Amino acid sequence: MPDVLAADATIGSPAINISIFGAFVAVTLFITFRASRNNKSAADYYAAGRNITGTQNGLAIAGDYLSAASFLGIAGAIAVYGYDGFLYSIGFLVAWLVALLLVAELMRNTARFTMADVLAFRMRQGPVRTAAAISTLAVSLFYLLAQMSGAGGLVALLLGVSGDLAEALVVTLVGALMIFYVLVGGMRGTTYVQMIKAALLVAGALVITVWTLAEYGFSLSALLGGAAADGGQGVLEPGAQYGLSGTTQLDFISLALALVLGTAGLPHVLMRFYTVPTAKDARRSVVWAIWLIGIFYLFSLVIGYGAGALVGAETVLAAPGGVNSAAPLLAFELGGTVLLGIIAGVAFATILAVVAGLTITASASFAHDVYASVIKKGNVPPNGEVKVARVTAVVIGAISIGLGILALQAGLNIAFLVALAFAVAASANLPTILYTLFWKRFTTQGALWSIYGGLIICIGLILFSPVVSGAETSMFPGVDFAWFPLRNPGLVSIPASFFLGWLGTVISKDKPDEAKWAELEVRAFTGIGAEKAVQH
């Protein structure tokens, strides 16, 4: 493919790519408008009226979880680094076992709309809800940063645009669409978009996987041999990215810890459990999601190695969007302009569906937990909470657009950026969730120390790591104020958060509310009382 990246060439046909983008946007906008007619209350806007079936929710969870990092970032990481790139897939998938076994059913039984409903159930409402909302906003912004960056790189690649201004305009367009979906459709519209996107993504990945294997006589060994011929034998062995030194090996352990524990603390994933009518549906949702996500990650292995073999790591790195362009370039190599346009449309759908889910989660957290519960103390006029949520969605969208432009111009791998979001979720949210659900003595002080301590330590270590400064791949390569050597802080920040939650509790003068603990325990493990709670 020698002419693909020529200065005067574009990747495929911009007209076809735009047409496919436009078709998807038109269909999803129609669905969003239809869904908006049923948004009559906060329960409709936040939780789709709690009438999404387990199968539908499993499909939507897969659509929410399989982000641009899964489709673009992981494929690129495998194409360039081989075995080490696939470690992202393994971590993302294994994480669902933690979510299934520890939090899915219990969170659904206990909460109304947000993660903070669980954390504040037996604690002082104001401070805990505020802390949970801040944590939710932090995780959501990190995740949005990755999706916006991926969108800009993808569309810049497919439309043949170059330059900081053009890429910034692309990110702004994606952000505007995201805000519109959330403002109009709420959770119901977002759910339908995510379901369609999941079906398209798995189907698109299947097509590329089968086509790639067909190029090698449906022999996985021949495919791996082709990847090794281009990238060297190292792409088939551990260590290409994380085995270069003792520091990178520690970085791998830190990354794995963040990925495996992060999913159970992601607010936008947890919020999906509140859309189903029963605990049985919550369990069924996760089982469906695990199957769909697992199958997709097997496809990603073939797509990544296929890009390494048929496109080449050097070509991938040289393309607009860098490592994130592997899957689109493989589609172009296999099926030309039409297949590229279809896969690009699927990737674009992926980004829009995920950012819509993230935005509604962040806006719901502020409106429900801070505005309605802390500021207004429950005295909210009809639809007042939803109005605040919509305003918040616009603000969050604007911030994520700005951060996405910065990340895109820095050329950071979006799978890596999502891993940072997982680290924040695993540090600030998961310890507090587990202590709340399983430790009778846990107190408000312990919850606050765990959330704020995990959040501050995690983000602080990121700011002073090679992610931000001190390396060629940093967001600010021209300066160096990095003193923390690891690129993922989970190895330090996650144990620190567990420790702070324990320490804050044992030295606290607060007495646990035993009646509330008993109610939480019964509701979480049996579902008794949950249906009554969600109706108010």
C-alpha positions in Angstrom: 0.0 0.0 0.0 2.7 2.5 -0.9 0.5 5.4 -2.0 -2.0 5.4 0.9 -0.1 7.9 2.9 1.2 10.1 0.2 0.9 13.8 0.9 -1.5 14.4 -1.9 -3.7 11.3 -1.2 -6.6 10.7 1.1 -7.6 7.4 2.8 -10.5 6.1 0.7 -13.2 8.4 -0.7 -14.2 11.3 1.6 -17.6 11.4 -0.2 -18.4 7.8 0.6 -17.1 8.2 4.2 -19.2 11.3 4.8 -22.3 9.5 3.3 -21.9 6.6 5.7 -21.4 8.9 8.6 -24.4 10.9 7.6 -26.6 7.8 7.2 -25.7 6.6 10.7 -26.3 10.0 12.2 -29.7 10.4 10.5 -30.9 7.0 11.7 -29.8 7.5 15.3 -31.2 11.0 15.4 -34.6 9.6 14.3 -34.4 7.0 17.0 -33.4 9.7 19.5 -36.4 11.9 18.6 -38.8 8.9 18.9 -37.3 8.0 22.3 -37.6 11.6 23.6 -41.4 11.4 23.5 -41.3 9.1 26.5 -39.0 11.2 28.6 -41.6 12.6 31.1 -39.8 12.2 34.4 -36.3 11.9 36.0 -36.7 8.1 35.9 -37.3 8.2 32.2 -34.4 10.6 31.5 -31.9 8.9 33.7 -32.9 5.2 33.7 -35.1 4.8 30.5 -38.2 4.1 32.8 -36.5 1.0 34.1 -38.2 -1.1 31.4 -35.1 -2.2 29.4 -34.8 -6.0 29.3 -31.7 -7.9 30.4 -30.9 -8.9 26.8 -31.3 -5.4 25.5 -29.3 -4.0 28.4 -26.5 -6.5 27.8 -26.3 -5.3 24.2 -26.3 -1.7 25.4 -23.6 -2.4 28.0 -21.5 -3.9 25.3 -22.2 -0.8 23.1 -21.3 1.4 26.0 -18.1 -0.5 27.0 -16.6 -1.3 23.6 -15.4 2.2 23.1 -13.0 3.7 20.5 -10.2 2.3 22.7 -11.5 -1.2 22.1 -11.9 -0.8 18.4 -9.1 1.6 17.4 -6.7 1.7 20.3 -6.3 -2.0 21.0 -6.1 -2.9 17.3 -3.4 -0.3 16.9 -1.5 -1.5 20.1 -1.6 -5.1 18.8 -0.4 -4.0 15.3 2.6 -2.1 16.8 3.4 -4.0 20.0 1.9 -7.5 19.3 1.4 -9.6 22.4 1.6 -6.7 24.8 -1.1 -4.8 23.0 -3.5 -7.8 23.5 -3.0 -7.4 27.3 -5.5 -4.5 27.1 -8.2 -6.9 25.8 -7.5 -9.5 28.5 -7.7 -6.8 31.3 -10.9 -5.3 29.9 -12.6 -8.7 29.7 -11.5 -10.2 33.0 -12.7 -7.0 34.7 -16.3 -8.0 33.9 -16.0 -11.0 36.3 -15.4 -8.5 39.1 -18.4 -6.5 38.0 -20.6 -9.6 37.8 -19.6 -11.2 41.0 -19.3 -8.1 43.3 -21.3 -5.1 42.2 -23.9 -5.6 39.4 -26.9 -7.0 41.2 -26.1 -5.3 44.5 -25.8 -1.9 43.0 -29.0 -2.3 41.0 -30.9 -3.3 44.1 -29.7 -0.4 46.2 -29.5 2.6 44.0 -32.1 4.8 42.3 -30.1 6.6 39.5 -26.5 7.0 40.4 -23.5 5.5 42.1 -23.8 8.0 44.9 -27.2 6.6 45.8 -25.4 3.5 47.1 -22.4 5.3 48.7 -24.6 7.7 50.6 -27.3 5.1 51.6 -26.0 4.8 55.2 -23.7 7.9 55.3 -24.2 11.6 55.7 -25.8 12.6 52.4 -24.3 16.0 51.6 -20.5 15.3 51.8 -20.7 11.8 50.4 -22.9 12.7 47.4 -20.7 15.6 46.6 -17.5 13.5 46.7 -19.2 10.8 44.5 -20.3 13.4 42.0 -16.8 14.9 41.8 -15.3 11.4 41.3 -17.9 10.6 38.6 -17.1 13.8 36.7 -13.4 13.1 36.9 -13.7 9.5 35.5 -16.2 10.7 32.8 -13.9 13.5 31.6 -10.9 11.2 31.4 -13.0 8.7 29.3 -14.4 11.5 27.2 -10.9 12.8 26.6 -10.1 9.5 24.9 -13.2 9.3 22.8 -12.9 12.8 21.5 -9.3 12.2 20.6 -10.2 9.0 18.8 -13.0 10.8 16.9 -10.7 13.6 15.7 -8.0 11.2 14.6 -10.4 8.9 12.8 -12.3 11.5 10.9 -9.1 13.4 10.0 -7.8 10.2 8.6 -10.9 9.4 6.5 -11.6 12.9 5.2 -8.0 13.6 4.4 -7.9 16.7 6.5 -4.7 17.8 8.3 -3.6 20.6 10.6 -4.6 21.4 14.1 -7.5 23.6 13.1 -9.2 21.0 10.9 -8.8 18.3 13.6 -10.2 20.7 16.2 -13.3 21.3 14.1 -13.8 17.6 13.8 -13.7 17.1 17.6 -16.1 20.0 18.0 -18.6 18.5 15.6 -18.5 15.1 17.5 -19.0 17.0 20.8 -22.0 18.9 19.4 -23.6 15.7 18.2 -23.0 14.0 21.6 -24.6 16.9 23.4 -27.6 16.8 21.1 -28.2 13.1 21.7 -28.2 13.5 25.5 -30.3 16.7 25.5 -33.0 15.1 23.4 -33.0 11.4 24.0 -31.9 10.9 27.5 -31.0 7.4 28.7 -33.7 5.7 26.5 -32.4 7.3 23.3 -28.8 6.6 24.4 -29.6 2.9 25.1 -31.1 2.4 21.6 -28.1 4.1 20.0 -25.7 1.8 22.0 -27.7 -1.3 21.0 -27.4 -0.5 17.3 -23.8 0.4 17.7 -22.9 -2.9 19.5 -24.6 -4.9 16.7 -22.7 -2.9 14.0 -19.4 -3.1 15.8 -19.5 -6.9 16.3 -20.7 -7.4 12.7 -18.0 -5.1 11.3 -15.3 -6.7 13.4 -16.5 -10.2 12.2 -16.3 -9.1 8.5 -12.7 -7.8 8.9 -11.7 -10.9 10.9 -13.0 -13.4 8.4 -11.6 -11.4 5.5 -8.2 -11.1 7.2 -8.1 -14.9 7.9 -9.1 -15.6 4.3 -6.0 -13.8 3.1 -4.0 -16.4 5.0 -6.0 -19.5 4.1 -7.9 -19.3 7.4 -4.7 -20.2 9.2 -4.1 -18.2 12.4 -0.5 -19.5 12.4 0.1 -18.1 8.9 -1.4 -14.7 10.0 0.9 -14.6 13.0 3.8 -15.5 10.8 3.0 -12.6 8.5 2.9 -10.2 11.4 6.2 -11.5 12.7 7.7 -11.1 9.2 6.9 -7.4 9.2 7.3 -6.5 12.9 9.9 -9.1 14.0 9.5 -12.1 16.2 9.1 -9.9 19.2 5.4 -9.1 18.3 4.6 -12.7 19.2 6.3 -12.6 22.6 5.7 -10.7 25.8 7.9 -7.7 26.4 7.7 -5.5 23.3 6.1 -2.7 25.3 6.2 -3.7 28.9 9.3 -5.9 29.2 12.0 -3.4 28.3 13.0 -2.6 31.8 12.0 -3.0 35.5 9.9 0.2 35.3 7.9 -1.0 32.3 7.2 -4.3 34.0 5.9 -2.5 37.0 3.9 -0.4 34.6 2.3 -3.5 33.2 1.3 -4.7 36.7 -0.1 -1.2 37.4 -2.1 -1.2 34.1 -3.4 -4.7 34.7 -4.6 -3.8 38.2 -6.4 -0.7 36.9 -8.1 -2.6 34.1 -9.3 -5.5 36.1 -10.6 -3.4 39.0 -11.7 -0.3 37.1 -14.8 -1.6 35.3 -16.7 -2.2 38.6 -16.1 1.4 39.5 -17.0 3.1 36.2 -20.1 5.2 36.8 -21.4 5.0 33.2 -21.3 1.2 33.3 -22.9 1.1 36.8 -25.7 3.4 35.7 -26.8 0.9 33.0 -27.8 -1.6 35.8 -30.5 0.9 36.9 -32.4 0.6 33.6 -33.6 -3.0 34.1 -36.7 -3.9 36.1 -35.3 -6.8 38.2 -32.1 -8.1 39.7 -32.3 -11.2 37.5 -32.2 -8.8 34.5 -29.1 -7.2 35.9 -27.4 -10.5 36.0 -28.6 -11.4 32.6 -27.3 -8.1 31.3 -23.7 -8.8 32.5 -23.8 -12.4 31.1 -24.8 -11.1 27.6 -22.2 -8.3 27.8 -19.4 -10.8 28.7 -20.2 -13.0 25.7 -20.4 -10.1 23.3 -17.3 -8.4 24.7 -15.3 -11.6 24.8 -16.1 -12.5 21.2 -15.2 -8.9 20.1 -11.8 -9.1 21.8 -11.0 -12.3 20.0 -11.8 -10.5 16.8 -9.5 -7.6 17.9 -6.6 -10.0 18.1 -7.0 -11.0 14.4 -7.6 -7.4 13.4 -4.5 -6.1 15.2 -2.1 -8.8 13.9 -3.8 -8.4 10.5 -3.0 -4.7 10.4 0.6 -5.5 11.5 1.0 -8.1 8.7 -0.9 -6.4 5.8 -0.4 -2.7 6.6 2.8 -2.7 8.6 3.5 -1.0 11.9 5.5 1.8 10.3 2.6 2.7 8.0 0.2 2.7 10.9 2.4 5.0 13.0 2.9 7.4 10.0 -0.8 7.7 9.3 -3.0 10.6 10.6 -4.2 9.4 14.0 -1.1 7.3 14.5 -1.5 4.0 16.2 -5.3 4.5 16.3 -5.5 4.2 12.5 -4.7 0.5 12.3 -8.2 -0.9 11.9 -9.3 1.6 9.2 -6.1 1.1 7.3 -6.6 -2.7 7.4 -10.2 -2.3 6.1 -8.9 -0.1 3.2 -6.2 -2.7 2.4 -8.7 -5.5 2.3 -11.8 -4.1 0.8 -10.9 -0.7 -0.5 -13.0 2.5 -0.2 -16.3 0.8 0.5 -15.2 -1.4 3.4 -13.2 1.5 4.8 -16.3 3.7 4.8 -18.4 1.0 6.5 -15.8 0.3 9.2 -15.2 4.1 9.6 -18.9 4.5 10.1 -19.0 1.8 12.7 -16.0 3.4 14.5 -17.8 6.8 14.4 -21.0 5.1 15.8 -18.8 3.6 18.5 -17.6 7.0 19.6 -20.9 8.7 19.5 -22.6 6.0 21.5 -20.0 5.9 24.2 -19.7 9.7 24.6 -23.5 10.0 24.9 -23.5 7.4 27.7 -20.6 9.2 29.5 -22.2 12.6 29.2 -25.6 11.5 30.6 -23.9 9.8 33.5 -21.9 12.8 34.4 -24.8 15.2 34.0 -27.1 12.9 36.0 -24.6 12.7 38.8 -24.4 16.5 39.2 -28.1 17.1 38.8 -29.3 14.3 41.0 -26.5 14.2 43.6 -25.4 17.8 43.9 -28.3 20.0 42.8 -31.3 18.0 43.9 -29.9 16.2 47.0 -27.3 18.7 48.4 -28.2 22.1 47.2 -32.0 21.8 47.1 -32.2 19.0 49.7 -34.9 17.2 47.8 -37.1 20.3 47.2 -36.9 20.2 43.4 -39.8 21.4 41.2 -41.1 18.9 38.6 -38.6 18.4 35.8 -36.2 20.8 37.5 -33.6 18.1 38.0 -33.8 17.1 34.3 -33.3 20.7 33.2 -30.2 21.0 35.4 -28.9 17.7 33.9 -29.3 19.1 30.4 -27.4 22.3 31.2 -24.7 20.2 32.8 -24.5 18.1 29.7 -23.7 21.2 27.6 -21.0 22.3 30.1 -19.4 18.8 30.2 -19.5 18.6 26.4 -17.7 21.9 26.0 -14.9 20.9 28.5 -14.4 17.5 26.9 -14.1 19.1 23.4 -11.3 21.3 24.7 -9.5 18.4 26.4 -10.0 16.1 23.4 -8.4 18.6 21.1 -5.4 18.8 23.4 -5.1 15.0 23.6 -5.5 14.6 19.8 -2.7 17.0 19.1 -0.5 15.2 21.6 -1.0 12.0 19.7 -1.8 9.8 22.7 -3.1 6.3 22.2 -6.7 6.2 23.2 -6.6 2.7 24.7 -3.9 4.2 27.1 -6.1 7.2 27.9 -9.0 4.9 28.8 -6.7 2.9 31.0 -6.1 6.1 33.0 -9.9 6.5 33.4 -10.0 2.9 34.7 -7.2 3.8 37.2 -9.3 6.8 38.5 -12.4 4.6 38.8 -10.5 1.8 40.5 -8.8 4.2 42.9 -11.6 6.6 43.8 -14.8 4.5 43.4 -14.3 0.8 43.8 -12.8 0.7 47.4 -15.7 2.9 48.6 -18.3 0.8 46.8 -16.9 -2.5 48.3 -16.5 -1.1 51.8 -20.1 0.3 51.6 -21.6 -3.0 50.5 -19.6 -5.4 52.6 -18.2 -3.6 55.8 -20.6 -2.9 58.6 -18.3 -0.5 60.4 -17.6 1.7 57.4 -18.3 5.4 58.2 -18.8 8.7 56.4 -15.2 9.8 57.2 -13.9 6.5 55.7 -15.9 7.1 52.5 -14.6 10.6 52.1 -11.0 9.7 52.7 -11.3 6.8 50.3 -12.9 8.8 47.5 -10.9 12.0 47.8 -7.7 10.3 48.7 -7.8 7.8 45.8 -8.8 10.6 43.4 -6.2 13.1 44.5 -3.4 10.5 44.6 -4.3 9.0 41.2 -4.6 12.3 39.3 -1.6 13.7 41.1 0.6 10.8 40.0 -0.7 11.1 36.5 0.2 14.8 36.4 3.7 14.1 37.5 4.2 11.1 35.3 5.6 10.7 31.7 2.1 10.9 30.5 2.1 14.7 30.9 5.7 15.7 30.6 9.3 14.5 30.2 9.0 12.2 27.2 8.5 12.4 23.4 5.1 10.9 23.7 4.0 13.2 26.6 1.1 15.7 26.3 3.8 18.5 26.9 7.0 17.0 25.5 8.9 20.3 25.7 8.9 20.4 29.5 9.9 17.9 32.2 8.3 18.0 35.7 7.8 14.2 35.9 9.1 12.5 39.0 6.7 9.5 39.1 8.2 6.8 36.8 5.0 4.8 35.9 2.6 5.8 33.2 -0.4 4.2 35.0 -0.7 5.0 38.8 -3.0 2.1 39.8 -0.3 0.2 41.5 0.1 3.0 44.1 -3.3 4.8 44.1 -5.6 1.7 44.4 -4.0 0.2 47.5 -3.7 3.8 48.9 -7.5 4.3 48.5 -8.3 1.0 50.3 -5.9 1.9 53.1 -7.3 5.4 53.5 -10.9 4.1 53.6 -9.9 1.7 56.4 -7.9 4.3 58.3 -10.6 7.0 58.0 -13.1 4.5 59.5 -11.0 3.2 62.4 -10.1 6.6 63.7 -13.5 8.1 63.0 -15.7 9.2 65.9 -18.8 8.4 63.8 -20.9 5.5 64.9 -22.3 3.3 62.0 -26.0 3.5 61.5 -26.9 -0.1 62.3 -30.5 0.2 61.1 -29.4 1.6 57.8 -26.8 -1.1 57.4 -29.4 -3.8 58.0 -31.7 -2.2 55.4 -28.8 -1.9 52.9 -27.8 -5.5 53.5 -31.3 -6.8 53.0 -32.0 -4.7 49.9 -28.7 -5.3 48.2 -28.8 -9.1 48.6 -32.5 -9.8 48.2 -33.9 -6.8 46.3 -36.6 -6.4 48.9 -37.5 -2.7 49.1 -35.7 -1.8 45.9 -38.8 -1.6 43.8 -40.5 0.8 46.3 -37.5 3.0 46.5 -37.1 3.6 42.8 -40.7 4.8 42.4 -40.1 7.9 44.5 
